[in-house]
């Protein structure tokens, strides 16, 4: 119940606009054709940005137990390109929303979540968004990583 209430408040206090920002970046990436790999991350993290409570972003190799294109050297290059073209804009939007939320006492947890999403906005390639229960299950299975 608290997750539901938290997500509703989040949606009203900045999550809606930032989720739209992520989806807009995803649409722009799709239009370029070359940006299709980044578009997938935009839509996944955009959905996470709409409803973040109860879910975490973790490195994909710790969820799947194996490396892939997005978790190796090409993922690092992809994150650098992402940072230069769109990542810092989305991170800036999350930081502005965080500052606005920090002004009020009730907004502090939402501001903290915006700061976390700003970090994700800088380097989204190679991350997966999973529920906290799925994350706990991956810990029990021997794969460990701190959530982002």
C-alpha positions as CSV (number, residue, x, y, z in Angstrom):
1,X,0.0,0.0,0.0
2,X,2.9,2.4,0.8
3,X,4.5,1.7,-2.6
4,X,1.2,2.6,-4.3
5,X,0.8,5.8,-2.4
6,X,4.4,6.7,-2.9
7,X,4.2,6.1,-6.6
8,X,1.0,8.2,-6.9
9,X,2.7,11.1,-5.0
10,X,5.9,10.6,-7.0
11,X,3.9,10.8,-10.3
12,X,2.4,14.1,-9.3
13,X,5.6,15.6,-7.9
14,X,7.8,15.2,-11.0
15,X,7.7,11.6,-12.1
16,X,5.2,12.3,-14.8
17,X,7.3,15.0,-16.5
18,X,10.5,13.2,-16.2
19,X,9.0,9.9,-17.5
20,X,7.8,11.9,-20.5
21,X,11.3,13.3,-20.9
22,X,12.7,9.8,-21.0
23,X,10.1,8.7,-23.5
24,X,10.7,11.7,-25.7
25,X,14.5,11.0,-25.7
26,X,13.6,7.4,-26.7
27,X,11.4,8.6,-29.6
28,X,14.2,10.9,-30.8
29,X,16.7,8.0,-30.5
30,X,14.3,5.7,-32.6
31,X,14.1,8.4,-35.3
32,X,17.8,8.4,-35.8
33,X,17.9,4.6,-36.4
34,X,21.4,4.5,-35.0
35,X,19.9,5.3,-31.6
36,X,17.7,2.3,-31.4
37,X,19.8,0.6,-28.7
38,X,19.5,3.7,-26.5
39,X,15.8,3.9,-27.2
40,X,15.1,0.6,-25.4
41,X,16.9,1.9,-22.3
42,X,14.9,5.2,-22.5
43,X,11.6,3.5,-22.5
44,X,12.6,1.1,-19.7
45,X,13.9,3.8,-17.5
46,X,11.1,6.2,-18.5
47,X,8.6,3.6,-17.2
48,X,10.8,3.3,-14.1
49,X,10.7,7.1,-13.8
50,X,6.9,7.1,-13.8
51,X,6.6,4.5,-11.0
52,X,10.0,3.9,-9.2
53,X,8.9,2.8,-5.7
54,X,9.2,-1.0,-5.3
55,X,11.8,-1.3,-8.1
56,X,15.5,-0.8,-8.5
57,X,18.0,-0.4,-11.3
58,X,20.9,-2.8,-11.1
59,X,23.7,-3.8,-13.5
60,X,22.3,-6.4,-15.9
61,X,25.0,-8.9,-15.5
62,X,24.1,-9.3,-11.9
63,X,20.5,-10.1,-12.8
64,X,21.2,-12.4,-15.7
65,X,24.5,-13.9,-14.4
66,X,26.3,-13.2,-17.7
67,X,27.8,-10.4,-19.6
68,X,26.4,-9.1,-22.9
69,X,27.1,-6.3,-25.3
70,X,25.7,-3.6,-23.0
71,X,27.7,-4.6,-20.0
72,X,31.2,-4.7,-21.6
73,X,33.4,-2.3,-23.5
74,X,30.7,-1.4,-26.1
75,X,28.4,-0.6,-23.2
76,X,30.9,1.9,-21.8
77,X,31.3,3.5,-25.3
78,X,27.5,3.6,-25.5
79,X,27.3,5.3,-22.1
80,X,29.8,7.9,-23.2
81,X,27.9,8.7,-26.4
82,X,24.6,8.7,-24.4
83,X,26.1,11.2,-21.8
84,X,27.2,13.6,-24.5
85,X,24.0,13.6,-26.5
86,X,21.1,13.2,-24.0
87,X,22.2,11.9,-20.6
88,X,23.2,15.2,-19.0
89,X,19.9,16.8,-20.1
90,X,17.9,14.2,-18.4
91,X,20.2,14.2,-15.3
92,X,19.7,18.0,-15.1
93,X,15.9,17.6,-15.3
94,X,16.1,15.1,-12.4
95,X,18.4,17.4,-10.4
96,X,16.0,20.4,-10.8
97,X,13.1,18.2,-9.8
98,X,15.1,17.0,-6.8
99,X,15.8,20.5,-5.6
100,X,12.2,21.5,-5.9
101,X,11.2,18.4,-3.9
102,X,13.8,19.1,-1.2
103,X,12.2,22.4,-0.5
104,X,9.3,20.6,1.3
105,X,9.6,18.1,4.1
106,X,7.3,15.6,2.4
107,X,9.3,15.9,-0.8
108,X,12.6,14.8,0.6
109,X,12.2,11.0,-0.3
110,X,11.1,12.1,-3.8
111,X,14.1,14.3,-4.1
112,X,16.4,11.5,-3.1
113,X,14.8,9.3,-5.8
114,X,15.3,12.0,-8.4
115,X,19.0,12.2,-7.5
116,X,19.2,8.4,-8.0
117,X,17.6,8.7,-11.4
118,X,20.0,11.5,-12.3
119,X,22.8,9.1,-11.8
120,X,21.0,6.5,-13.9
121,X,20.4,9.2,-16.6
122,X,24.2,9.6,-16.9
123,X,24.9,6.0,-17.7
124,X,21.8,3.8,-18.4
125,X,23.4,1.3,-20.8
126,X,23.9,-2.1,-19.1
127,X,21.3,-1.5,-16.4
128,X,18.1,-3.5,-15.8
129,X,15.1,-2.4,-13.8
130,X,13.7,-5.1,-11.6
131,X,11.4,-5.4,-8.6
132,X,12.9,-5.4,-5.2
133,X,11.7,-9.0,-4.8
134,X,13.5,-10.0,-8.0
135,X,16.6,-8.2,-6.8
136,X,16.5,-10.0,-3.5
137,X,16.1,-13.3,-5.4
138,X,19.2,-12.6,-7.4
139,X,21.1,-12.0,-4.2
140,X,19.9,-15.3,-2.9
141,X,21.1,-16.9,-6.1
142,X,24.7,-15.7,-5.5
143,X,24.7,-12.7,-7.8
144,X,25.4,-9.5,-5.9
145,X,25.3,-5.9,-6.8
146,X,24.3,-2.7,-5.0
147,X,21.2,-1.1,-6.6
148,X,21.7,2.2,-8.4
